[in-house]
Amino acid sequence: MSLPDFDTLKALAQQDEGALDALLEAQISALLEAANPQYRERLRGLQFRIDCEKRLSHNPIERCVRLSRMLRAQCTELGHSLNRLQEELVPQPASGEGQVISLQEWRSRKKRPT
């Protein structure tokens, strides 16, 4: 299912919000049906949360802010998960194995030709 051009969408937004919402619902349904069945239920749950946030909003700006916060929270959670995964996969040196040297000593070693 393809989208109408921008001017048509703009006209729908200004004149017939119901038709624009119906188009959005049709696009979302088509996307969910095309998704891998393994992820379909999770995507439906996410869409439910998005719809709830939209319903709780009193105006378009609040809707945008709510959805932006939701997206930011998910991105932060993903970042934390990736960091935990990296910590599990990359072995960390045991405490006491590192050698502490002075910055001046390191710089002097760095300048010496080998």
C-alpha positions as CSV (number, residue, x, y, z in Angstrom):
1,M,0.0,0.0,0.0
2,S,1.5,3.3,-1.1
3,L,1.0,6.7,0.5
4,P,-0.6,9.6,-1.3
5,D,1.6,12.6,-2.1
6,F,2.3,15.2,0.5
7,D,-0.2,17.7,-0.7
8,T,-3.0,15.1,-0.5
9,L,-2.0,14.2,3.0
10,K,-1.8,17.8,4.0
11,A,-5.3,18.4,2.6
12,L,-6.6,15.4,4.5
13,A,-5.1,16.7,7.7
14,Q,-6.8,20.0,7.3
15,Q,-10.2,18.9,5.9
16,D,-10.8,15.3,7.0
17,E,-8.8,14.0,10.0
18,G,-11.0,10.9,10.1
19,A,-9.8,9.9,6.6
20,L,-6.2,10.6,7.5
21,D,-6.6,8.4,10.7
22,A,-8.2,5.6,8.6
23,L,-5.2,5.8,6.2
24,L,-2.8,5.6,9.1
25,E,-4.6,2.6,10.5
26,A,-4.6,0.9,7.1
27,Q,-0.8,1.5,6.8
28,I,-0.1,0.2,10.3
29,S,-2.3,-2.9,9.7
30,A,-0.5,-3.6,6.4
31,L,2.9,-3.2,8.0
32,L,2.0,-5.5,10.9
33,E,0.7,-8.2,8.5
34,A,3.9,-8.0,6.5
35,A,6.1,-8.4,9.6
36,N,7.7,-11.6,10.5
37,P,5.2,-13.7,12.5
38,Q,7.8,-14.1,15.2
39,Y,7.7,-10.4,16.0
40,R,4.1,-9.6,15.1
41,E,2.6,-9.8,18.6
42,R,5.4,-7.7,20.1
43,L,4.8,-5.1,17.4
44,R,1.1,-5.1,18.0
45,G,1.8,-4.5,21.7
46,L,4.1,-1.6,20.9
47,Q,1.4,-0.1,18.6
48,F,-1.1,-0.5,21.4
49,R,1.2,1.5,23.7
50,I,1.7,4.2,21.0
51,D,-2.1,4.4,20.6
52,C,-2.6,4.8,24.3
53,E,-0.1,7.6,24.5
54,K,-1.8,9.3,21.6
55,R,-5.2,9.0,23.3
56,L,-3.9,10.5,26.5
57,S,-2.6,13.6,24.7
58,H,-4.7,16.7,24.6
59,N,-3.1,18.3,21.5
60,P,-0.6,17.4,18.7
61,I,2.4,18.9,20.5
62,E,1.7,16.9,23.7
63,R,1.3,13.8,21.5
64,C,4.7,14.5,19.9
65,V,6.4,15.0,23.3
66,R,4.8,11.8,24.7
67,L,5.9,9.7,21.8
68,S,9.4,11.3,21.8
69,R,9.8,10.4,25.5
70,M,8.7,6.9,24.8
71,L,11.2,6.5,22.0
72,R,14.0,8.0,24.0
73,A,13.2,5.7,26.9
74,Q,13.3,2.7,24.6
75,C,16.6,3.9,23.0
76,T,18.1,4.3,26.5
77,E,17.0,0.8,27.5
78,L,18.5,-0.6,24.3
79,G,21.8,1.2,25.0
80,H,21.9,-0.3,28.5
81,S,21.2,-3.7,27.2
82,L,24.0,-3.4,24.6
83,N,26.4,-2.2,27.3
84,R,25.5,-5.2,29.5
85,L,26.0,-7.6,26.5
86,Q,29.3,-6.1,25.7
87,E,30.5,-6.4,29.3
88,E,29.5,-10.1,29.2
89,L,31.2,-10.8,25.9
90,V,34.4,-8.8,26.4
91,P,36.5,-10.2,29.2
92,Q,37.4,-7.6,31.7
93,P,40.9,-7.8,33.4
94,A,40.8,-9.0,36.9
95,S,41.4,-6.4,39.5
96,G,45.1,-5.9,40.3
97,E,46.3,-7.0,36.8
98,G,46.8,-3.5,35.5
99,Q,50.0,-1.5,35.9
100,V,49.7,2.2,36.8
101,I,52.3,4.4,35.3
102,S,52.7,8.1,35.4
103,L,51.6,10.2,32.4
104,Q,55.1,11.8,32.2
105,E,56.7,8.3,32.0
106,W,54.3,7.2,29.3
107,R,55.0,10.3,27.2
108,S,58.8,9.9,27.5
109,R,58.5,6.3,26.3
110,K,56.2,7.3,23.5
111,K,58.8,9.8,22.1
112,R,61.7,7.4,22.1
113,P,62.4,5.8,18.7
114,T,62.2,2.0,18.7
